[in-house]
Amino acid sequence: MKKFSQTGLMLIEIIVAMAIFSFIALGTATAISRGMAIKKRAEREWDEAHSVRTAMNFLNRDIALAFHVKKPSQGTFFTPDSSRGFKTYFMGRSDQMNFTSLSNRRLYDNAHESEICEVGYSLVSDAEKSGQYSFSRRKSPIVDEDKERGGEPFTLIENVKEVQFKYYSQKQDRWLEEWDTAKQDMEDRFPEAVEIKLVILQNKKEIEYLTQILVANPNNEEIQPPQQPGQGQGQGQGQGQGQTP
């Protein structure tokens, strides 16, 4: 009887020990699983922040170095017609923009390239996720007549819901939704600044990024301040009085 009671007591002790071990193992597994989830979320957020920072660096460099050459005067026998010369352009809409820039980096010394290139930014729809897009950049060292193609695009940011560009005109003193150097009111002029708004989905939340980038050298004609009423008349009277003997 004593031997049986001792065996039963040992069995109860083993069951209790196994129960305690199970609780400890379950708690440890839960903590590890939660830690791995936090680690993955932190890595995902870091990757997204890094992609946004990388995209902003590209945008800052490309826009700041936007390259504009004014149209030469009317062609003569000694001066070729402007249509044969090198053309720069800036074409921007609310969801994409294409322009010439001095941001090209030659990877090889013997590459037949210069700093001049054409750059394009746009949204590309995600085939796997409806209503979501990727923000891509393309760059080509060859500036040609096709202003929206050239170079291999690559993705800068994923899970983008919206992008919006605005273009500042010092001449009109306002932000515009579109810019096209082929149009008459914008001919031979680059925007003085570009505003970029990005809306990105992170953990089912919309995060908005907003920045404004100045064009370092738009190379536009200087804007003459408007004359005050009667200013021209006063100058004319002063000159006439000075010529009187």
Secondary structure, 3 states (H helix, E strand, C coil): CHHHHHHHHHHHHHHHHHHHHHHHHHHHHHHHHHHHHHHHHHHHHHHHHHHHHHHHHHHHHHHHCECCCCCCCCCCCCCCCHHHCCCCCEEECCCCEEEEECCCCCCCCCCCCCCCEEEEEEEEECCCCCCCEEEEEEEECCCCCCCCCCCCCEEEEEEEEEEEEEEEECCCCEEECCEECCCHHHCCCCCCEEEEEEEEEECCEEEEEEEEEECCCCCCCCCCCCCCCCHHHHHHHHHHHHHCC
